[in-house]
């Protein structure tokens, strides 16, 4: 680090570092969309960001480190989306479920520039331990939160039954994400959200108003 950089206020140095890191993570996403996961490198990311490869190495050390943090960033954005939706839904668990379903079909969760990233990484989860660990950490928190909502909805249900409903709900939305990814011209996010709402309402008749 140069003498001039050292003289900068610590807050300014931190903000600049965060800005550069964000720039590289966004560039990594664009590189994956353009080149695919396997062909994305520190060089392709640096080129997308308009930076030197040395800057990418400084912040992420290696391709593996950069891609792992890109996946973590993808999950962090999704988690922020659904937790915000849950917090804004109020105390009614049916409203909470509807808010979670709505969040799952927001562009930030499954838009055309996001779905290819999910499926690129998911295809490598069981071959790359660090990806699997990142996914497991976020998925566990999601499962716990969703199970808690279902326990509030199904007052007489056991923890196992609530967890099963949470798993079914996430599997349902994952399936619609896959359809949106593979056949985007024949289906859109609004159709998928409506279908998911109606399916949940049929599984649990007392939730009929979830599809209103």
C-alpha positions as CSV (number, residue, x, y, z in Angstrom):
1,X,0.0,0.0,0.0
2,X,1.4,3.4,-1.0
3,X,2.2,6.2,1.5
4,X,-0.7,8.2,0.1
5,X,-3.1,5.4,0.7
6,X,-1.9,5.0,4.3
7,X,-2.5,8.7,4.9
8,X,-6.2,8.4,3.9
9,X,-8.7,8.2,6.8
10,X,-9.5,4.6,7.7
11,X,-13.2,5.1,6.9
12,X,-12.3,6.2,3.4
13,X,-10.0,3.3,2.9
14,X,-12.6,0.9,4.0
15,X,-15.3,2.4,1.8
16,X,-13.0,2.3,-1.2
17,X,-12.1,-1.4,-0.5
18,X,-15.8,-2.3,-0.2
19,X,-16.6,-0.4,-3.4
20,X,-13.8,-2.3,-5.3
21,X,-14.9,-5.6,-3.8
22,X,-18.5,-4.9,-4.9
23,X,-17.2,-4.0,-8.4
24,X,-15.4,-7.3,-8.7
25,X,-18.4,-9.4,-7.4
26,X,-20.7,-7.7,-9.9
27,X,-18.1,-8.4,-12.6
28,X,-17.9,-12.0,-11.6
29,X,-21.6,-12.4,-12.1
30,X,-21.4,-10.9,-15.6
31,X,-18.5,-13.1,-16.4
32,X,-20.4,-16.2,-15.4
33,X,-23.4,-15.1,-17.5
34,X,-21.0,-14.5,-20.5
35,X,-18.5,-17.3,-20.2
36,X,-20.0,-19.8,-17.8
37,X,-18.7,-20.9,-14.4
38,X,-15.9,-23.1,-15.7
39,X,-14.4,-20.5,-18.0
40,X,-14.7,-17.6,-15.6
41,X,-11.2,-16.6,-14.3
42,X,-9.6,-13.8,-12.4
43,X,-8.6,-12.4,-15.8
44,X,-12.2,-12.5,-17.2
45,X,-13.5,-10.9,-14.1
46,X,-10.9,-8.2,-14.0
47,X,-11.6,-7.5,-17.7
48,X,-15.3,-7.2,-16.9
49,X,-14.6,-4.8,-14.0
50,X,-12.1,-2.7,-16.0
51,X,-9.4,-3.4,-13.5
52,X,-6.1,-5.2,-13.5
53,X,-5.9,-8.9,-12.6
54,X,-3.6,-7.9,-9.7
55,X,-6.5,-6.1,-8.1
56,X,-8.7,-9.2,-8.3
57,X,-5.9,-11.3,-6.8
58,X,-5.4,-8.7,-4.0
59,X,-9.0,-9.0,-2.9
60,X,-9.8,-12.6,-3.6
61,X,-6.5,-14.4,-3.8
62,X,-7.7,-17.0,-6.3
63,X,-10.5,-18.0,-8.7
64,X,-11.8,-20.4,-6.1
65,X,-12.0,-17.6,-3.5
66,X,-13.6,-15.2,-5.9
67,X,-16.3,-17.7,-7.0
68,X,-17.0,-18.8,-3.4
69,X,-17.6,-15.2,-2.4
70,X,-19.7,-14.6,-5.5
71,X,-22.0,-17.5,-4.4
72,X,-22.0,-16.2,-0.8
73,X,-23.0,-12.7,-2.2
74,X,-25.8,-14.3,-4.2
75,X,-27.2,-16.1,-1.2
76,X,-26.8,-12.9,1.0
77,X,-28.9,-10.9,-1.5
78,X,-31.6,-13.6,-1.5
79,X,-31.6,-13.8,2.3
80,X,-31.9,-10.1,2.6
81,X,-34.9,-10.2,0.2
82,X,-36.9,-12.8,2.0
83,X,-36.1,-11.7,5.5
84,X,-37.2,-8.2,4.6
85,X,-40.4,-9.5,3.2
86,X,-41.0,-11.6,6.3
87,X,-40.4,-8.7,8.6
88,X,-42.7,-6.5,6.6
89,X,-45.6,-8.9,6.6
90,X,-46.8,-8.4,10.1
91,X,-47.8,-11.1,12.6
92,X,-50.3,-13.1,10.5
93,X,-48.5,-16.3,9.4
94,X,-50.6,-16.5,6.3
95,X,-49.5,-13.0,5.3
96,X,-46.0,-14.1,6.1
97,X,-46.2,-17.1,3.8
98,X,-47.6,-15.0,1.0
99,X,-44.8,-12.5,1.5
100,X,-42.2,-15.2,1.2
101,X,-43.8,-16.6,-1.9
102,X,-43.9,-13.1,-3.4
103,X,-40.2,-12.6,-2.6
104,X,-39.3,-15.8,-4.2
105,X,-40.6,-14.5,-7.5
106,X,-39.1,-11.1,-7.4
107,X,-36.5,-10.3,-10.2
108,X,-33.8,-10.1,-7.6
109,X,-34.5,-13.8,-6.7
110,X,-35.2,-15.4,-10.0
111,X,-34.8,-12.8,-12.8
112,X,-33.1,-13.7,-16.1
113,X,-29.8,-12.4,-14.9
114,X,-30.0,-14.3,-11.6
115,X,-31.4,-17.8,-12.4
116,X,-28.4,-18.8,-14.6
117,X,-26.1,-18.0,-11.6
118,X,-28.1,-20.2,-9.2
119,X,-28.1,-23.2,-11.6
120,X,-24.4,-22.7,-12.5
121,X,-23.4,-23.0,-8.8
122,X,-26.0,-25.6,-7.8
123,X,-24.6,-27.9,-10.5
124,X,-21.2,-27.8,-8.7
125,X,-22.3,-28.0,-5.1
126,X,-21.4,-31.6,-4.5
127,X,-18.1,-31.3,-6.3
128,X,-16.9,-28.1,-4.5
129,X,-16.9,-28.3,-0.8
130,X,-16.8,-24.6,-0.2
131,X,-19.9,-24.0,-2.4
132,X,-21.7,-26.8,-0.5
133,X,-20.8,-25.2,2.9
134,X,-22.0,-21.8,1.8
135,X,-25.3,-23.2,0.5
136,X,-25.8,-25.3,3.6
137,X,-25.4,-22.3,5.9
138,X,-27.9,-20.2,4.2
139,X,-30.3,-23.0,3.5
140,X,-30.4,-24.0,7.2
141,X,-31.4,-20.5,8.2
142,X,-34.1,-20.4,5.5
143,X,-35.5,-23.8,6.6
144,X,-35.6,-22.8,10.2
145,X,-37.4,-19.5,9.4
146,X,-39.9,-21.2,7.1
147,X,-40.6,-24.0,9.5
148,X,-41.3,-21.5,12.3
149,X,-43.9,-19.8,10.0
150,X,-45.5,-23.2,9.2
151,X,-45.7,-24.0,12.9
152,X,-47.7,-20.9,13.5
153,X,-50.0,-21.8,10.6
154,X,-50.5,-25.4,11.5
155,X,-51.1,-25.0,15.3
156,X,-51.5,-28.7,16.0
157,X,-48.6,-29.8,13.8
158,X,-45.4,-31.3,15.1
159,X,-42.0,-29.8,14.3
160,X,-41.4,-32.5,11.8
161,X,-44.7,-31.8,10.0
162,X,-43.9,-28.1,9.9
163,X,-40.4,-28.8,8.6
164,X,-41.9,-31.0,5.9
165,X,-44.3,-28.3,4.7
166,X,-41.3,-25.9,4.6
167,X,-39.4,-28.4,2.5
168,X,-42.3,-28.9,0.2
169,X,-42.8,-25.1,-0.3
170,X,-39.1,-24.5,-1.1
171,X,-39.1,-27.5,-3.4
172,X,-42.2,-26.1,-5.2
173,X,-40.6,-22.7,-5.8
174,X,-37.3,-24.4,-6.8
175,X,-39.2,-26.3,-9.4
176,X,-40.8,-23.2,-10.8
177,X,-37.4,-21.5,-10.9
178,X,-36.1,-24.4,-12.9
179,X,-39.0,-24.0,-15.4
180,X,-38.3,-20.3,-15.7
181,X,-34.7,-21.0,-16.3
182,X,-35.2,-23.8,-18.9
183,X,-38.2,-22.4,-20.7
184,X,-38.4,-18.7,-20.1
185,X,-40.4,-18.0,-23.2
186,X,-43.3,-20.2,-22.1
187,X,-43.7,-19.1,-18.5
188,X,-43.2,-15.9,-16.5
189,X,-42.6,-15.1,-12.9
190,X,-46.2,-13.9,-12.3
191,X,-47.6,-17.1,-13.6
192,X,-45.2,-19.1,-11.5
193,X,-46.0,-17.1,-8.3
194,X,-49.7,-17.6,-8.9
195,X,-49.4,-21.3,-9.5
196,X,-47.3,-21.7,-6.3
197,X,-49.9,-19.8,-4.3
198,X,-52.7,-22.0,-5.6
199,X,-50.8,-25.2,-4.9
200,X,-50.1,-24.2,-1.3
201,X,-53.8,-23.3,-0.9
202,X,-54.8,-26.7,-2.2
203,X,-52.4,-28.5,0.1
204,X,-53.7,-26.6,3.1
205,X,-57.3,-25.5,2.5
206,X,-57.4,-23.1,5.4
207,X,-54.9,-21.0,3.5
208,X,-57.3,-20.3,0.6
209,X,-56.8,-16.6,1.0
210,X,-53.0,-17.0,0.3
211,X,-54.0,-17.0,-3.4
212,X,-56.3,-14.0,-3.2
